[in-house]
Amino acid sequence: MMAETAKRNYRSKEERIAEIEQKIETHKANIAVLEGKKAAILNPAPRRKRVGVGTVLKAAKESGMTPEEIANKLGIKL
């Protein structure tokens, strides 16, 4: 019996180049995502300050409200 050898199917240069180009594009997209994460780390967004009761009352007084008006708005009887 003669052993039949399978003929190897070679891809063309264009097919191999197209596959490599596709891999390059995939890696470029991944690099762009990582660059964005790096930029976010280097330039963090400023932390937001919690608004306290004192700040709200101070702003109300600066807007011209009297303590009685503030209490009225809050439903507090003085």
C-alpha positions in Angstrom: 0.0 0.0 0.0 1.1 3.4 -0.8 0.7 6.1 1.9 -1.1 9.1 0.5 0.3 12.3 1.7 -2.0 15.2 2.2 -1.1 18.1 0.0 -0.3 21.2 2.1 -2.5 24.2 1.3 -0.3 27.3 1.2 -1.9 30.7 1.7 -1.1 33.4 -0.7 1.0 36.4 0.3 -2.1 38.6 0.2 -4.0 36.4 2.6 -1.1 36.4 5.1 -0.7 40.1 4.8 -4.4 40.7 5.3 -4.4 38.6 8.5 -1.4 40.5 9.8 -3.1 43.9 9.0 -6.2 42.8 10.8 -4.1 41.9 13.9 -2.4 45.3 13.7 -5.7 47.1 13.6 -7.0 45.1 16.6 -3.9 46.0 18.6 -4.1 49.6 17.6 -7.7 49.7 19.0 -6.5 48.2 22.2 -3.7 50.7 22.5 -6.1 53.6 22.0 -8.2 52.2 24.9 -5.2 52.0 27.1 -4.0 55.5 26.2 -7.4 56.8 27.3 -7.1 55.0 30.6 -3.6 56.4 31.0 -4.8 60.0 30.3 -7.6 59.5 32.9 -5.0 58.5 35.5 -2.7 61.4 34.6 -5.5 64.0 34.6 -8.1 63.0 37.2 -11.4 64.7 37.5 -11.6 67.0 40.5 -13.4 65.6 43.5 -16.8 67.1 44.1 -17.3 68.7 47.5 -20.3 67.6 49.5 -22.8 70.3 50.1 -23.4 70.7 53.8 -26.2 72.3 55.7 -24.0 75.3 56.6 -23.2 75.9 53.0 -26.9 75.9 52.1 -27.8 78.2 54.9 -25.0 80.6 54.0 -26.1 80.7 50.4 -29.7 81.4 51.5 -28.6 84.3 53.7 -26.5 85.7 50.9 -29.5 85.6 48.6 -31.2 87.9 51.0 -33.5 85.4 52.9 -34.0 86.1 56.6 -33.8 83.3 59.1 -37.6 83.4 59.4 -38.0 82.9 55.7 -35.6 80.0 55.7 -37.4 78.3 58.6 -40.8 78.9 56.7 -39.4 77.2 53.6 -38.2 74.3 55.6 -41.5 74.0 57.5 -40.0 74.8 60.9 -41.9 76.8 63.4 -39.8 79.3 65.4 
